[in-house]
Amino acid sequence: MKITWGQVSLEARLRDISASGMYLETPEPLWARAQFSAVLMLPEVIRVECIVRRVDAGKGMVVEFTELTQETKMDLTHLIWKLAHQ
């Protein structure tokens, strides 16, 4: 997945996802309360706005989704269902 924070783009690996947020593995996580855009590049592309809620130094970060549209909520629900039934 790709993270965009201001002019900076970072790569991260999605480890876990729920309807309210996700855990991203990255050796250089942002700090708590940092806000950024993320693009999940799975079979379908889903763009979400996020805020960092917890940082695991050198490992990753827990992020919460913010400002989700109804369409994005439906896309996330569908994605989570597909992942749970693989």
ChimeraX commands (.cxc) that place a marker at each C-alpha (Angstrom):
marker #1 position 0.00,0.00,0.00 radius 0.5
marker #1 position 1.06,3.56,-0.54 radius 0.5
marker #1 position 0.92,6.30,2.10 radius 0.5
marker #1 position 0.91,9.97,1.17 radius 0.5
marker #1 position 1.76,12.46,3.89 radius 0.5
marker #1 position 2.11,15.98,2.50 radius 0.5
marker #1 position 4.67,15.78,-0.31 radius 0.5
marker #1 position 6.11,12.48,0.96 radius 0.5
marker #1 position 5.10,9.03,-0.31 radius 0.5
marker #1 position 5.91,5.92,1.71 radius 0.5
marker #1 position 5.38,2.22,1.14 radius 0.5
marker #1 position 3.84,0.03,3.83 radius 0.5
marker #1 position 2.58,-3.52,4.12 radius 0.5
marker #1 position -0.97,-4.16,5.27 radius 0.5
marker #1 position -0.89,-6.72,8.09 radius 0.5
marker #1 position -4.42,-6.46,9.49 radius 0.5
marker #1 position -7.60,-4.57,8.58 radius 0.5
marker #1 position -11.00,-3.96,10.14 radius 0.5
marker #1 position -13.94,-1.69,9.39 radius 0.5
marker #1 position -12.44,1.03,11.59 radius 0.5
marker #1 position -8.72,0.84,10.79 radius 0.5
marker #1 position -5.65,-1.23,10.01 radius 0.5
marker #1 position -2.15,-2.21,11.10 radius 0.5
marker #1 position 0.58,-1.18,8.70 radius 0.5
marker #1 position 4.05,-2.67,8.80 radius 0.5
marker #1 position 6.74,-0.15,7.98 radius 0.5
marker #1 position 10.26,0.33,9.36 radius 0.5
marker #1 position 9.68,4.10,9.47 radius 0.5
marker #1 position 6.21,4.70,10.93 radius 0.5
marker #1 position 4.76,8.17,11.31 radius 0.5
marker #1 position 4.07,9.51,14.81 radius 0.5
marker #1 position 0.88,9.31,16.88 radius 0.5
marker #1 position -1.91,11.61,15.60 radius 0.5
marker #1 position -0.22,12.11,12.20 radius 0.5
marker #1 position -2.86,12.25,9.46 radius 0.5
marker #1 position -2.31,10.87,5.96 radius 0.5
marker #1 position -3.94,9.39,2.88 radius 0.5
marker #1 position -3.50,5.73,2.02 radius 0.5
marker #1 position -4.23,3.73,-1.10 radius 0.5
marker #1 position -4.89,0.03,-0.74 radius 0.5
marker #1 position -3.68,-1.52,-3.98 radius 0.5
marker #1 position -5.53,-4.82,-3.94 radius 0.5
marker #1 position -7.71,-6.20,-6.72 radius 0.5
marker #1 position -9.68,-2.98,-6.30 radius 0.5
marker #1 position -8.12,0.35,-5.34 radius 0.5
marker #1 position -9.48,1.87,-2.13 radius 0.5
marker #1 position -8.39,5.34,-0.97 radius 0.5
marker #1 position -8.78,6.16,2.73 radius 0.5
marker #1 position -7.91,9.01,5.05 radius 0.5
marker #1 position -6.22,7.89,8.27 radius 0.5
marker #1 position -4.86,9.02,11.61 radius 0.5
marker #1 position -2.10,7.20,13.51 radius 0.5
marker #1 position -3.34,5.90,16.87 radius 0.5
marker #1 position -0.33,3.81,18.02 radius 0.5
marker #1 position 3.27,3.46,16.89 radius 0.5
marker #1 position 5.43,0.35,17.29 radius 0.5
marker #1 position 8.94,1.76,16.74 radius 0.5
marker #1 position 10.72,0.10,13.84 radius 0.5
marker #1 position 7.75,-2.21,13.18 radius 0.5
marker #1 position 4.62,-0.34,12.20 radius 0.5
marker #1 position 1.57,1.59,13.29 radius 0.5
marker #1 position -2.10,1.22,14.11 radius 0.5
marker #1 position -4.23,3.67,12.14 radius 0.5
marker #1 position -7.89,4.62,12.30 radius 0.5
marker #1 position -9.94,5.51,9.23 radius 0.5
marker #1 position -11.37,9.02,9.14 radius 0.5
marker #1 position -13.91,10.66,6.85 radius 0.5
marker #1 position -15.08,7.50,5.09 radius 0.5
marker #1 position -17.69,7.92,2.39 radius 0.5
marker #1 position -20.57,5.45,2.25 radius 0.5
marker #1 position -19.05,3.94,-0.91 radius 0.5
marker #1 position -15.66,3.49,0.78 radius 0.5
marker #1 position -17.32,1.87,3.81 radius 0.5
marker #1 position -19.05,-0.60,1.48 radius 0.5
marker #1 position -15.78,-1.30,-0.38 radius 0.5
marker #1 position -13.99,-1.97,2.92 radius 0.5
marker #1 position -16.77,-4.22,4.19 radius 0.5
marker #1 position -16.65,-6.20,0.94 radius 0.5
marker #1 position -12.85,-6.46,1.09 radius 0.5
marker #1 position -12.87,-7.63,4.72 radius 0.5
marker #1 position -15.53,-10.24,3.92 radius 0.5
marker #1 position -13.47,-11.54,0.97 radius 0.5
marker #1 position -10.31,-11.74,3.09 radius 0.5
marker #1 position -12.14,-13.60,5.86 radius 0.5
marker #1 position -13.50,-16.19,3.42 radius 0.5
marker #1 position -10.35,-17.06,1.47 radius 0.5
marker link #1:1,2 radius 0.2
marker link #1:2,3 radius 0.2
marker link #1:3,4 radius 0.2
marker link #1:4,5 radius 0.2
marker link #1:5,6 radius 0.2
marker link #1:6,7 radius 0.2
marker link #1:7,8 radius 0.2
marker link #1:8,9 radius 0.2
marker link #1:9,10 radius 0.2
marker link #1:10,11 radius 0.2
marker link #1:11,12 radius 0.2
marker link #1:12,13 radius 0.2
marker link #1:13,14 radius 0.2
marker link #1:14,15 radius 0.2
marker link #1:15,16 radius 0.2
marker link #1:16,17 radius 0.2
marker link #1:17,18 radius 0.2
marker link #1:18,19 radius 0.2
marker link #1:19,20 radius 0.2
marker link #1:20,21 radius 0.2
marker link #1:21,22 radius 0.2
marker link #1:22,23 radius 0.2
marker link #1:23,24 radius 0.2
marker link #1:24,25 radius 0.2
marker link #1:25,26 radius 0.2
marker link #1:26,27 radius 0.2
marker link #1:27,28 radius 0.2
marker link #1:28,29 radius 0.2
marker link #1:29,30 radius 0.2
marker link #1:30,31 radius 0.2
marker link #1:31,32 radius 0.2
marker link #1:32,33 radius 0.2
marker link #1:33,34 radius 0.2
marker link #1:34,35 radius 0.2
marker link #1:35,36 radius 0.2
marker link #1:36,37 radius 0.2
marker link #1:37,38 radius 0.2
marker link #1:38,39 radius 0.2
marker link #1:39,40 radius 0.2
marker link #1:40,41 radius 0.2
marker link #1:41,42 radius 0.2
marker link #1:42,43 radius 0.2
marker link #1:43,44 radius 0.2
marker link #1:44,45 radius 0.2
marker link #1:45,46 radius 0.2
marker link #1:46,47 radius 0.2
marker link #1:47,48 radius 0.2
marker link #1:48,49 radius 0.2
marker link #1:49,50 radius 0.2
marker link #1:50,51 radius 0.2
marker link #1:51,52 radius 0.2
marker link #1:52,53 radius 0.2
marker link #1:53,54 radius 0.2
marker link #1:54,55 radius 0.2
marker link #1:55,56 radius 0.2
marker link #1:56,57 radius 0.2
marker link #1:57,58 radius 0.2
marker link #1:58,59 radius 0.2
marker link #1:59,60 radius 0.2
marker link #1:60,61 radius 0.2
marker link #1:61,62 radius 0.2
marker link #1:62,63 radius 0.2
marker link #1:63,64 radius 0.2
marker link #1:64,65 radius 0.2
marker link #1:65,66 radius 0.2
marker link #1:66,67 radius 0.2
marker link #1:67,68 radius 0.2
marker link #1:68,69 radius 0.2
marker link #1:69,70 radius 0.2
marker link #1:70,71 radius 0.2
marker link #1:71,72 radius 0.2
marker link #1:72,73 radius 0.2
marker link #1:73,74 radius 0.2
marker link #1:74,75 radius 0.2
marker link #1:75,76 radius 0.2
marker link #1:76,77 radius 0.2
marker link #1:77,78 radius 0.2
marker link #1:78,79 radius 0.2
marker link #1:79,80 radius 0.2
marker link #1:80,81 radius 0.2
marker link #1:81,82 radius 0.2
marker link #1:82,83 radius 0.2
marker link #1:83,84 radius 0.2
marker link #1:84,85 radius 0.2
marker link #1:85,86 radius 0.2
view
